[in-house]
Amino acid sequence: MPTEDDVRRTALALPGVVERPSWGQPAWFAATLMARMWEEGVLTVKTEERDALAGTDPETYFWTAHHERSPLLVLVRLDRIDLAELGELLEESYRIAGGRRR
């Protein structure tokens, strides 16, 4: 089960990513916001697979009314994924947020 520290370490390992607060929570930015802690144990990321993820595993992937207008945002319960999946989610979110691989 990944922790906030795992999110931090994985996100900051991507080229050009910086951490700064957003709405009072830790957040990571490439060219734009790529990930943010929504609440303890729940991470917000960008994905082009939101509907598919939530449709196949709604206990892990979901969104609130706040996220309804942003079809790329999904909330992820960290206690339901492993480090490999966290890495994949952050890589995709990084790409969508305008990050560039060296």
Order of alpha helices (4+ residues) and beta strands (2+ residues): alpha-beta-beta-beta-beta-alpha-beta-beta-alpha
